[in-house]
Amino acid sequence: MSTENPAGYELDPAIATRLKLNDAGLIPVVTQAAGTGEVLMMAWMDVHALAYTLATRRGTYYSRSRKEYWIKGLTSGNVQEVTGVALDCDGDTVLLTVNQTGGACHTGARTCFDNDVLL
């Protein structure tokens, strides 16, 4: 467990008002590799995780299953250096662009989309 606390970070109100969070107070995040555009993963953020990501440039998410913040690479070493953050046109999805070190998937795979290709 980290002593770092994303919950202590506040999102700029000008950004917060543009977000369309779900009923759980979360927004989906698509994370892609800088340079190649390869989609690495999809996860969730709350306003504190987004504020922490913007402030530190470290991919930070909210784990719905563990009900805690997940700073990518804190325990695995597979860090995400955030190079870009964008909102979609509706304000209901975030796009992160990152320099990924190691696997992006919690299983250790390069992406979360490597193992179950349907077409």
Buried (B, 14 or more C-beta within 10 A) or exposed (E): EEEBEBBEBEBEEEBEEEBEBEEEEBBBBBBBBBEEEBBBBEBBBBBBBBBBBBEBBBBBBBEEEEEEBBBBBBEEEBBBBBEEBEBEEEBBBBBBBBEBBBBBBBEEBBBBBEEEEEE
